[in-house]
């Protein structure tokens, strides 16, 4: 594999970013994307779409750059509509000259938003990718369509790595009311991990996503304790910092969990260095009562022209 990923250190970034409704401007008759059309209430015009793509490209290309000197090796994404928006994202100003490709499958989510996987082809080689549906039912027995779990297996700097990208059910109908849905997603993720480990007990596993739960939530603790994972994000949530804000309170729904063998430092192996929130000033609201929170594209139906309602998160891995 060519190694054009110029790195000023032996560190590189593995990231996750919820892009806040990255829809194209066209009507998809199979999904409920009607809010994001040029003639909708939100007036999702080509100009606004391309402005968002440019901004997201700037953000993505800079994740971890302060520590690594280069763009991130891997970025898991949430809230992308389809292949078209991923093609357009990779063709945008700040990403077009980088060596990114992506993995994406359409999920059954009612709004048509999916997870995806971006990777630098000079440092990661895809071996296989697959999706695992999360089957959830409402009280009346109807299916609650949500995002699949995406599993990408490949070679990161030559080391076989299993990366799972998640976007668990939201808290829209209340945190407690929706908690059982996230527990089901947690159990499904556990099943996937156990399947991986049954084939490869020494598997290096990274589980990332917008879990719609914090590090101390039962669904996350269940996932960690059932699968010998480590959550490096636990200490990052404070009353003054997180990845997304709801009613003036910080949450850290965006997390990256790792298998504990990332603490082994054998020569030629990848090991964990540290975890961070990418909350640089240009991603923040500049003024007003939401100062310091993520600079969003929309607040309700009102266009703000920002990046996303979430900050990205990333871990730094070290090549020993």
Buried (B, 14 or more C-beta within 10 A) or exposed (E): EEEEBEBEEEBBBBBBBBBBBBBBBEBBEEBEBEBBBBEBEBEBBEEBBBBBBBBBBBBBBBBBBEBBEBBBBBBBBBBBBBBBBBEBBBEBEBBEEBBBEBBBBBBBBEBBBBBBBBBBBBBBBBEEBEBBEBEBEEEEEEEBBBBBBBBBBBBBBEEBBBBBBBBBBBBEEEBEEBBEBBBBBBBBBBEBBEEBBEEEEEBBBBBBBBBBBBBEBEBBBBBBEBBEBBBBBBEBBEEEEBBBBEEEEBBBBBBBBBBEBBEEEEEEBBBBBEBBBBBBEEBBBEEEEBEBBBBBBBEEEEBBEBBBBBBBBBBBBBBE
